[in-house]
Amino acid sequence: MALSWKLVIDSTNAPALADFWAAALEYEVEDPSALVEQLLAAGRIGEEAVAEHRGRKTFRGFAAIRHPDDPFDPFSGVGRGRRLLFQDVPEGKSGKNRLHIDVHGEPGGLDELVDRLEGLGATRAHEVDKGPAGHWWVMRDPEGNEFCVA
């Protein structure tokens, strides 16, 4: 049986990075507020484990996004399919990513996609031209994580 998985990305501001990637990929930001409220009421977590983002209670230092067409638990908000989890870590980014996301747009729509991502807060790092194999952009998200746009 195939295993379930999610991609976890270290961050310094998980909710803000989740907002960026949700907009970039047209994913849904998960809403764990009902689960957070239940855990608080049961005394299983304290207020120090909770933050508020966009008017919802979340787990401090964590945020996740999911593909809008994939199944999810309606109570916890946790996706059961394509999912990215962002977790705050104390250290900053120090080198090249060993794993990155490739964002694919419509054929002929590279310039529009790159412009849209820049409008969300991404920056262009450099263009890669592989001749007949095509070209793409290496970009950085708001925290400096590299990703490719083709």
TORFIMI-248246 format. One line per field, with one value per residue: x negated, y, z of N, C-alpha, C, CB in turn; residue number from 1; residue in one letter. Coordinates in steps of 0.02 Angstrom, whole numbers. Glycine has a CB too. Layout:
! TORFIMI-248246
n.X = c(X  ...)
n.Y = c(Y  ...)
n.Z = c(Z  ...)
ca.X = c(X  ...)
ca.Y = c(Y  ...)
ca.Z = c(Z  ...)
c.X = c(X  ...)
c.Y = c(Y  ...)
c.Z = c(Z  ...)
cb.X = c(X  ...)
cb.Y = c(Y  ...)
cb.Z = c(Z  ...)
i = c(NUM  ...)
aa = c(A  ...)
! end
This chain:
! TORFIMI-248246
n.X = c(-42  -28  -109  -51  -96  -172  -242  -358  -404  -529  -520  -513  -402  -271  -126  -120  -201  -128  -13  -67  -107  15  88  3  8  142  207  290  288  267  386  371  446  563  515  409  481  554  449  395  505  514  401  286  191  103  129  9  -26  47  92  155  217  271  396  424  397  244  113  -29  -168  -148  -75  31  64  177  224  366  456  434  471  516  511  653  668  539  475  367  284  297  224  132  19  -57  -157  -203  -329  -389  -558  -705  -826  -892  -876  -1013  -1081  -1081  -927  -895  -789  -651  -508  -425  -337  -213  -149  -22  -46  -147  -123  -220  -279  -170  -137  -254  -253  -134  -170  -273  -198  -137  -239  -356  -525  -629  -765  -857  -860  -843  -905  -884  -899  -832  -762  -691  -651  -656  -616  -711  -654  -625  -537  -446  -527  -648  -666  -709  -623  -562  -495  -403)
n.Y = c(-58  110  248  388  560  722  876  960  1120  1220  1374  1551  1622  1544  1556  1667  1623  1512  1576  1643  1531  1465  1558  1564  1433  1414  1346  1288  1366  1278  1262  1249  1287  1238  1117  1166  1243  1141  1065  1161  1183  1059  1057  1005  1072  1226  1405  1458  1380  1423  1530  1675  1699  1792  1805  1677  1541  1460  1334  1384  1433  1346  1307  1255  1204  1146  1050  1106  1012  892  766  806  819  880  929  947  1011  961  910  768  735  807  912  1045  1082  1208  1251  1340  1374  1400  1436  1527  1520  1449  1405  1333  1262  1090  1024  1068  1161  1145  1249  1241  1322  1370  1322  1436  1537  1583  1711  1784  1707  1716  1854  1861  1787  1866  1976  1924  1919  1847  1837  1857  1752  1698  1669  1518  1447  1321  1302  1211  1133  1218  1357  1422  1501  1527  1561  1651  1624  1726  1703  1670  1542  1438  1408  1335  1401  1355)
n.Z = c(0  -41  40  136  125  159  109  203  249  311  401  442  468  471  445  355  250  210  165  51  -31  -45  -120  -232  -285  -295  -192  -41  117  263  395  557  667  738  791  869  962  1027  1085  1171  1257  1317  1390  1337  1266  1295  1302  1256  1149  1045  912  824  663  530  592  639  752  767  766  849  754  650  492  359  189  63  -82  -170  -223  -162  -36  135  314  384  514  577  476  410  266  156  50  -80  -3  88  226  335  448  585  619  720  660  519  338  255  142  -25  -77  -58  -103  -200  -259  -414  -518  -636  -775  -895  -1067  -1155  -1065  -977  -946  -894  -783  -705  -681  -605  -492  -443  -406  -294  -206  -234  -298  -441  -473  -570  -748  -838  -980  -1089  -1223  -1358  -1268  -1193  -1081  -913  -757  -611  -455  -300  -149  -27  86  35  -16  -149  -304  -456  -607  -742)
ca.X = c(0  -67  -106  -32  -152  -164  -306  -366  -451  -549  -503  -518  -335  -232  -62  -131  -226  -71  29  -99  -104  85  105  -38  30  215  224  329  254  305  414  374  474  607  472  374  530  569  390  391  559  499  339  231  140  112  132  -57  -31  97  84  212  198  330  457  434  348  200  58  -86  -226  -130  -20  30  108  195  255  437  496  418  511  489  553  687  661  471  451  307  292  280  196  75  18  -120  -156  -256  -343  -440  -620  -743  -881  -873  -899  -1085  -1111  -1036  -878  -909  -725  -614  -444  -421  -270  -203  -93  6  -94  -150  -103  -273  -287  -112  -142  -309  -228  -85  -207  -307  -146  -122  -297  -414  -574  -666  -836  -889  -827  -881  -890  -910  -892  -771  -727  -650  -680  -616  -643  -721  -628  -627  -476  -460  -579  -710  -669  -708  -577  -566  -431  -410)
ca.Y = c(0  172  287  458  604  793  910  1006  1174  1261  1444  1597  1647  1493  1579  1711  1583  1472  1621  1652  1471  1452  1602  1546  1369  1413  1295  1312  1367  1236  1297  1203  1322  1195  1071  1206  1260  1080  1048  1211  1170  996  1066  965  1121  1290  1465  1470  1340  1448  1597  1693  1723  1808  1795  1607  1512  1411  1310  1430  1409  1297  1322  1207  1216  1083  1056  1114  955  832  758  833  809  944  954  971  1049  929  879  697  728  852  956  1074  1105  1256  1251  1388  1348  1458  1456  1552  1484  1461  1381  1313  1210  1024  1002  1129  1154  1169  1273  1238  1361  1352  1333  1505  1584  1591  1781  1803  1671  1746  1919  1850  1765  1926  2016  1893  1926  1810  1875  1819  1741  1698  1632  1460  1435  1257  1297  1177  1103  1271  1397  1432  1547  1509  1617  1642  1644  1782  1687  1655  1473  1435  1366  1345  1416  1335)
ca.Z = c(0  -44  101  132  141  148  105  259  231  368  389  499  479  438  415  297  194  187  124  -13  -72  -61  -177  -290  -313  -293  -142  16  182  309  453  614  725  777  828  919  1015  1065  1125  1224  1305  1352  1427  1306  1247  1328  1258  1226  1088  999  882  783  596  490  630  658  797  734  806  844  717  599  446  304  132  29  -148  -158  -246  -124  24  197  373  393  582  590  419  383  201  150  -17  -93  55  111  295  351  519  604  649  745  616  453  279  251  80  -79  -61  -87  -128  -215  -294  -483  -534  -708  -800  -960  -1122  -1180  -1013  -928  -924  -853  -720  -668  -658  -552  -432  -417  -373  -230  -161  -256  -336  -491  -458  -636  -801  -862  -1051  -1111  -1296  -1381  -1211  -1163  -1028  -854  -708  -541  -415  -227  -114  18  135  0  -41  -222  -339  -528  -642  -812)
c.X = c(-45  -57  -82  -92  -131  -234  -307  -420  -465  -538  -519  -450  -287  -166  -72  -156  -171  -25  0  -90  -32  107  67  -11  106  239  266  284  298  327  421  411  521  567  435  420  545  510  381  443  546  436  281  176  155  112  65  -67  12  78  148  186  261  395  471  379  310  149  -2  -144  -212  -73  -25  78  121  227  331  481  484  461  476  538  587  681  591  445  391  323  268  252  135  74  -52  -110  -215  -266  -399  -498  -661  -798  -855  -899  -973  -1117  -1058  -989  -900  -846  -686  -550  -453  -348  -264  -141  -67  -47  -90  -135  -156  -279  -231  -116  -197  -287  -179  -120  -246  -258  -126  -181  -358  -462  -609  -739  -875  -849  -873  -858  -923  -901  -828  -730  -684  -687  -630  -651  -655  -700  -637  -561  -494  -513  -645  -717  -663  -652  -581  -496  -443  -344)
c.Y = c(62  211  358  500  676  821  962  1056  1215  1335  1486  1627  1601  1518  1622  1671  1538  1514  1631  1591  1451  1494  1581  1483  1363  1354  1328  1313  1326  1278  1248  1232  1280  1146  1107  1222  1198  1061  1097  1195  1107  1001  1027  1009  1186  1347  1478  1431  1367  1518  1612  1720  1732  1790  1724  1585  1458  1386  1356  1397  1359  1324  1272  1228  1149  1098  1059  1055  891  827  788  818  876  972  984  1016  1017  894  807  684  772  908  981  1099  1151  1256  1299  1353  1409  1482  1480  1507  1500  1438  1364  1258  1145  994  1066  1112  1180  1188  1275  1277  1333  1362  1405  1557  1597  1662  1803  1770  1701  1815  1911  1831  1823  1971  1989  1898  1886  1857  1828  1813  1743  1654  1575  1448  1371  1247  1264  1146  1155  1311  1404  1482  1512  1571  1601  1664  1699  1767  1666  1583  1473  1389  1383  1358  1401  1340)
c.Z = c(0  20  87  151  133  142  160  241  294  350  450  515  440  408  353  237  166  144  55  -57  -89  -121  -239  -325  -320  -251  -88  78  229  370  511  674  767  819  884  978  1058  1110  1183  1278  1346  1394  1400  1279  1286  1278  1224  1160  1032  974  844  717  555  526  652  706  759  785  795  806  663  555  388  249  98  -38  -137  -179  -207  -61  85  253  388  464  594  535  384  317  201  80  -24  -42  69  182  306  426  534  638  671  699  549  398  268  185  29  -55  -93  -117  -144  -254  -365  -495  -609  -727  -866  -1014  -1148  -1127  -961  -902  -878  -784  -676  -640  -600  -487  -401  -380  -305  -181  -179  -292  -385  -469  -523  -684  -823  -934  -1073  -1186  -1316  -1324  -1175  -1111  -971  -809  -642  -502  -341  -197  -64  71  102  -24  -116  -247  -413  -556  -715  -848)
cb.X = c(48  -45  -175  29  -214  -122  -317  -383  -422  -623  -429  -570  -327  -217  -22  -182  -286  -33  38  -174  -138  131  90  -111  4  244  160  391  243  263  484  305  511  656  423  346  596  585  328  402  625  492  350  259  139  58  153  -112  -12  167  21  257  147  327  513  435  381  164  40  -109  -274  -109  -22  48  77  243  235  461  483  343  525  475  510  760  673  424  432  278  254  341  249  78  46  -143  -157  -239  -361  -410  -660  -773  -930  -899  -857  -1119  -1155  -1077  -807  -938  -686  -657  -387  -445  -257  -196  -113  69  -81  -103  -41  -339  -290  -46  -156  -373  -195  -36  -254  -342  -85  -104  -277  -394  -627  -662  -847  -962  -808  -870  -912  -876  -951  -789  -776  -589  -701  -603  -597  -797  -553  -687  -444  -398  -555  -767  -613  -776  -504  -600  -408  -438)
cb.Y = c(0  215  289  475  589  828  943  969  1218  1249  1452  1652  1722  1437  1617  1767  1541  1442  1689  1666  1413  1465  1675  1535  1312  1408  1262  1267  1441  1176  1328  1183  1383  1157  1036  1271  1286  1022  1047  1282  1163  939  1046  922  1134  1301  1526  1451  1269  1450  1601  1746  1674  1771  1820  1562  1483  1442  1235  1454  1380  1230  1397  1137  1267  1041  996  1175  942  832  683  909  785  937  898  912  1118  879  918  652  745  881  920  1133  1045  1329  1179  1442  1302  1441  1398  1623  1502  1427  1320  1289  1229  977  955  1178  1192  1114  1345  1165  1433  1393  1283  1513  1559  1570  1827  1785  1596  1754  1957  1795  1708  1965  2021  1820  1908  1751  1908  1852  1673  1673  1678  1396  1495  1200  1259  1123  1071  1241  1467  1366  1607  1488  1630  1682  1582  1803  1633  1670  1430  1411  1374  1285  1491  1263)
cb.Z = c(61  -106  134  177  97  205  35  325  174  388  370  485  456  486  467  314  216  247  160  -4  -35  0  -160  -269  -271  -364  -113  27  209  332  435  634  701  732  781  889  984  1017  1081  1196  1268  1302  1498  1250  1169  1380  1299  1275  1102  1031  835  818  561  423  592  596  861  672  790  914  764  631  420  329  81  72  -194  -193  -318  -105  36  191  435  376  632  599  440  434  149  163  -71  -165  116  64  345  324  544  651  599  812  606  443  216  307  94  -140  -85  -33  -78  -256  -257  -534  -502  -731  -808  -976  -1180  -1236  -980  -958  -985  -887  -732  -712  -715  -572  -449  -474  -418  -240  -94  -302  -289  -561  -420  -631  -861  -817  -1096  -1073  -1326  -1431  -1162  -1133  -1055  -818  -698  -525  -431  -196  -77  52  181  43  -9  -249  -313  -563  -630  -816)
i = c(1  2  3  4  5  6  7  8  9  10  11  12  13  14  15  16  17  18  19  20  21  22  23  24  25  26  27  28  29  30  31  32  33  34  35  36  37  38  39  40  41  42  43  44  45  46  47  48  49  50  51  52  53  54  55  56  57  58  59  60  61  62  63  64  65  66  67  68  69  70  71  72  73  74  75  76  77  78  79  80  81  82  83  84  85  86  87  88  89  90  91  92  93  94  95  96  97  98  99  100  101  102  103  104  105  106  107  108  109  110  111  112  113  114  115  116  117  118  119  120  121  122  123  124  125  126  127  128  129  130  131  132  133  134  135  136  137  138  139  140  141  142  143  144  145  146  147  148  149  150)
aa = c(M  A  L  S  W  K  L  V  I  D  S  T  N  A  P  A  L  A  D  F  W  A  A  A  L  E  Y  E  V  E  D  P  S  A  L  V  E  Q  L  L  A  A  G  R  I  G  E  E  A  V  A  E  H  R  G  R  K  T  F  R  G  F  A  A  I  R  H  P  D  D  P  F  D  P  F  S  G  V  G  R  G  R  R  L  L  F  Q  D  V  P  E  G  K  S  G  K  N  R  L  H  I  D  V  H  G  E  P  G  G  L  D  E  L  V  D  R  L  E  G  L  G  A  T  R  A  H  E  V  D  K  G  P  A  G  H  W  W  V  M  R  D  P  E  G  N  E  F  C  V  A)
! end
